[in-house]
């Protein structure tokens, strides 16, 4: 379609008036230096969140920092690039050598994970705008039944698997496309996604952080990192009195209760039996995942434009449809032989099937391990935050009687200090 | 419990090393400056998707006029309907649905056409008319005072000819040039 320049109508000389042609304007994009500011703010917020959760132990300060993150990373930066979406940038960078990953995407993807490896999910607590948005909406938490909680949480693993498949094979970013909050941060977008965001926010008023718990693919990674964290939010500053108030306070089912006294310290034969049975089930479940993932891969491939175009061209060639789409018309105009397109599409479908199988294996593994971990609960002497699920929101601290004691002692000490100006 | 702490420490060290290695490897390839989305005018077919697919209510893609290429025609095929009643600025004669093109008489027989950017919705109707029958001086570009630089550009995804891709932010526009297609 592109015609060579200056062919049809030679540009005029303006001999009579000497008219000067205007110039094209080119408004510059957002300054690159602001990217470094974003990275600095991210680091500062993570450090601050760590300090508040682990040292200050103040819920109020967590909320304040969360509100700041919501305004800065959410509404001010329009929610892009965020840590959740950066999974896809990193995946694409790993699989597509031609893709140069933006520095912000790399840092936003990696830095919170480093923090989680040492301090737990402090990113979720007060730095992630998505998390903070849902957290401040929570008014009257409803406790979900355990089976539903565990079941729904598996969705996030599936979502992560699919996001990696799409980013690795076609460079297509489903996390961004179906993000419920980013369109609210931008204050513009498609009606469907804005409505989805509103529904999520309404749900957040009684189900604590529904996106974080049941969908967020980055939360899965943070949970895995958090499971080996060195220091993380600890409910009681002293010895647990087993009052179970903290468990009632947690809206996210993220506190594991202490093992009741009547439960024997060692695993019972019954438990051992279930454990063995479910472990034997592992290869079966993974195998089923691989099989199902391979089947799904073929349909997932349709998301890729080349595969979709090949299908369309094939339909047109077979005479099933008579009109053309924009894409197929452009393809015909280009004059590439359809065989080349079909071969490309075939190769892509094979890639999707392979990726689908891997994703299926991942889901199978997650489900099987879930079954195994549910069969045997580790014995716990006291109530503690779950390393994977706890988002370090700091709610439980306020409810712990030992924490109240600590605060009173601290207040007394500070009070004396305030009156006399010296310690003690 | 001690054994558990030991293994968890081991896993943590492994994760830190792995994550660090990954970040280091990717950082070497990471873009020094950032990148922005732009339309390649030589690939663009002016299909009109830019106007509707952008996440912004008023698309970030707009028509630009590269005056150096423009023929300053009286009967501009980017400005007028295919068979206009008269060659004047009457709304019924114009191709642009929002009247975003200004037509100004310069000297006989030349007229200058400029884009009134706040009105332009990026539908590309004028681009199509100008490219098919004229010199092709009208072309669509993503305007960076409007573009949010989304991680996945929705018009890039919808573009039937893959004309939209990331370009270095230091050279954020792909204007047509007098030399023609590179």
Interface residues (C-beta under 8 A of the other chain):
Chain A: X1 X2 X3 X4 X5 X6 X7 X8 X9 X10 X11 X12 X14 X16 X17 X19 X21 X22 X23 X24 X26 X27 X28 X29 X30 X32 X35 X78 X80 X81 X85 X86 X88 X89 X90 X93 X94 X100 X101 X102 X103 X104 X105 X106 X110 X113 X114 X117 X118 X172 X173 X176 X177 X183 X186 X188 X189 X190 X225 X227 X228 X229 X230 X305 X325 X326 X327 X329 X330
Chain B: X8 X9 X11 X12 X15 X16 X19 X22 X23 X26 X27 X29 X30 X31 X32 X33 X34 X35 X36 X41 X42 X45 X47 X49 X55 X56 X57 X64 X65 X66 X67 X68 X69 X70 X71 X72 X73 X106 X107 X108 X110 X112 X114 X131 X132 X133 X134 X135 X136 X143 X144 X145 X147 X148 X149 X150 X151 X152 X154 X157 X160 X161 X162 X169 X172 X173 X175 X176 X177 X178 X179 X180 X181
